[in-house]
Amino acid sequence: MHQVSFPKLGLEFRINEVAFSIGNFEIRWYAIIIAAGFLLAFLYASKRAKQFDVNEDGLFDCAIVGFFSAI
């Protein structure tokens, strides 16, 4: 458990590092935030692809290769 506090606001939170677990496999909050950022970046890029004459299929292939390369 981590404690996050905002003293000037009088707020204090206790946050667990693990969002949820499946058996012995734990999913942590930072992994969810990274995955959400990757997904939002891909959605934004696919929306803007037409403005820059980028093939959406090539963008999707690049995202798949980038995802597995990052892991």
C-alpha positions as CSV (number, residue, x, y, z in Angstrom):
1,M,0.0,0.0,0.0
2,H,1.2,3.5,-0.8
3,Q,-0.1,6.6,0.8
4,V,-0.7,9.7,-1.4
5,S,-1.5,12.9,0.4
6,F,-2.3,16.5,-0.5
7,P,-1.7,18.4,2.7
8,K,-3.0,21.8,1.6
9,L,-6.2,20.2,0.5
10,G,-6.5,17.9,3.5
11,L,-6.8,14.8,1.3
12,E,-5.1,11.5,2.0
13,F,-5.4,8.3,0.0
14,R,-4.1,4.7,0.5
15,I,-3.6,3.1,-2.9
16,N,-2.8,-0.6,-3.5
17,E,-0.2,-1.2,-6.2
18,V,-2.1,-4.2,-7.6
19,A,-5.3,-3.4,-9.5
20,F,-6.4,-7.0,-9.6
21,S,-5.0,-10.5,-9.9
22,I,-5.8,-13.6,-11.8
23,G,-4.4,-16.6,-9.9
24,N,-0.7,-15.7,-9.3
25,F,-0.7,-13.2,-12.1
26,E,-1.0,-9.6,-10.8
27,I,-2.0,-6.6,-12.9
28,R,-0.6,-3.4,-11.5
29,W,-2.0,0.1,-12.0
30,Y,1.0,1.4,-14.0
31,A,0.4,-1.4,-16.6
32,I,-3.2,-0.3,-17.0
33,I,-2.1,3.3,-17.5
34,I,0.5,2.4,-20.0
35,A,-1.9,0.2,-22.0
36,A,-4.6,3.0,-22.0
37,G,-2.0,5.5,-23.2
38,F,-0.9,3.1,-26.0
39,L,-4.5,2.6,-27.0
40,L,-5.4,6.3,-27.0
41,A,-2.3,7.1,-29.0
42,F,-3.2,4.5,-31.6
43,L,-6.8,5.8,-31.8
44,Y,-5.5,9.4,-32.3
45,A,-3.0,8.4,-34.9
46,S,-5.6,6.4,-36.9
47,K,-8.0,9.3,-36.8
48,R,-5.2,11.7,-38.1
49,A,-3.8,9.2,-40.6
50,K,-6.1,10.5,-43.5
51,Q,-4.8,14.0,-43.0
52,F,-1.2,12.9,-43.6
53,D,-1.9,10.4,-46.4
54,V,-0.8,7.4,-44.2
55,N,-2.2,4.0,-44.9
56,E,-4.3,2.8,-42.0
57,D,-3.3,-0.8,-42.6
58,G,0.4,0.1,-42.4
59,L,-0.3,2.1,-39.2
60,F,-2.0,-0.9,-37.7
61,D,0.9,-3.2,-38.7
62,C,3.4,-0.7,-37.2
63,A,1.4,-0.6,-33.9
64,I,1.4,-4.4,-33.6
65,V,5.2,-4.6,-34.2
66,G,5.8,-1.7,-31.8
67,F,3.6,-3.3,-29.1
68,F,5.5,-6.6,-29.2
69,S,8.9,-4.9,-29.5
70,A,8.1,-2.9,-26.4
71,I,7.3,-6.0,-24.4
